[in-house]
């Protein structure tokens, strides 16, 4: 279970008990930071926290002060400047060389409940949250809004599938793109498919395992999968252009029967186990040029894997790189920043934001 699912599961439990909690969300970053906008942490009434908003350097301070900052149910934005050379910054484990804006809000507020409900649907969505207001603004911090002035930014966010920070005349807004969880279909329910399903579920993906053998395609073998399908001849589970597919049946004739239907659906990722010559032969037999399809054969990154778990890690890592549009190389060889700069739109006013660490107040 990934952290967003853990937050939502905890929120549903709190909701059933009619108890409050504080949700901390990274809404804007300038410079470098361990987590990016959209990272969340839920702080329970008993002090326990689910999720994270940094590499561990901000969580403690935010947890201690979150209830005070949101006293009376009013949301608050705290700004942590980790780029400072002041001793207070380094004393608390900071030094990421960035400025992190964190929105704190009670989950019982109507606006926060609406946002969490949208996340819980696990569908594509764009959520615009007011982070700061200027002058006679009709909105408040934490409000989820849609205005005529903001609409072009909402449409662009949905089209580009990238969140952004928008400076309007009377307020600053975090326009967040919420992506639906990736859908992974694994053909084959053998022993080596088990860690692939488990790793994918840890990342929060929707996982389907399909096999024609009833003794293998069982929920007992794949307890973390969302669906376990016993396939009938000529049938395939739902696949579309956003689906990720891994073929690991270890059955050459069966792969030859499955491949035409899979290719017809044009999945976003198609990975096949076995040597490249095996895949080339399969494609030749069905009369499709292998070069015309985005197929990964053999599937996975070259990390020297031999065990089932290692091979699963290799495959899931390659899929993650594909989803992110990254080459899957060593980070030390990357010349560009690890994270793309946060997108900003509109004209930024001169801001006089108080940094939490400027005052050195950590009581």
C-alpha positions, 0 to 999 in steps of 0.5 A: 500500500502506498502512502496516499492509500494509507492516508485515505484508509486512515481518513475513512477510519477517522471519518467513521469515528467522527474524529478530526485530523490535520492534513499537511500538503506540500503545495509549492517548492522553489529550489531543491526538496526531497518531496514535490508538490502534492506530497501529503502527511496525515497527522492523527489526534494521538500524534501518529502520522501517515505519509511524509512531506520531506525526507524526515526533517520537517515531519516532527516540527509540522506534527508538533505545531499542526494543531496549533496552526489550525486551531479553530479549523482555519487552514494555515500555510507554513514556509520552511526555508531549507536553503539558509546557512543559519545554524537552526536549519542544520540543527534540524536536519535541513539543508535541501537548498529549497523553500517548501510551502506546506498547507495545513488543514483540518480534515473535518473542514468541508473543503478538505473533505471534498478534496479527500473524497476526490482522491478516494475516487482514484480517478483523473482530476484537477484540484485547485487550492487557494494557498494565499490571498491578497487584499479583498479576495473572496476566497480563503486559504484552503478553499477549492475553487474554479474561476474564469481567470483560473480555468485556462490553467486548469485546462492546461494542467489536465492536458499536460498532466502536470501540477503548477502554482498559479499567481492570480491578481488576488490569490495564489493557487496550487493547481494539482493534477491527480492521476489515476493509478496505473493499471498493470495486467500480468499474464501468467500466475506463476511463482515469479509473478507474485513479487511483480504484483506485490511491488506494483501494489506497493506503488499503488497501481491497480493490479490484475493477474490473468491465467488460464489455470484455476489452480494458479490464478487464485486470490490466495496466491495473489492477495494484493492483486485487485483482480485475479482472472481465470481466463477462458480461451479467446478472452482477455481482461480489459486493456487500453492505451494506458494499460501496462502489460507484462507477459510471463506465462512461460508458455510459447503457444499461449503467448502466440494466442494472446499477443494479437489481442494485446497488440490490438489494444495498444498498451502503454507498456508491453514487457515480455520475459525471455530472450529477444529472439523468442519475442522476435519469433513470436512477432514474425509468426503473427506477421507484425514487425516488432520494431513497429511496437513499443515492446520491451523484450526482454522486460526489465532493466539490466541490474543483474537480477537472478531471483524472482524478486530481483527480476520483478524489481527490474521489471517494475523499475523499467515500467516506472522509468517508462511512466516517468519518461526517464531512461532508467540510468544511474542518477549520478550520471544525470546532468539535469536536476533529479526533479523538474522545476515546479511549474509556475504561471502568472505574475508573482508579487513580491512576497514577505513570507515568514519562514518557520526557521527564520525565527528559530522557534522550535518549541 
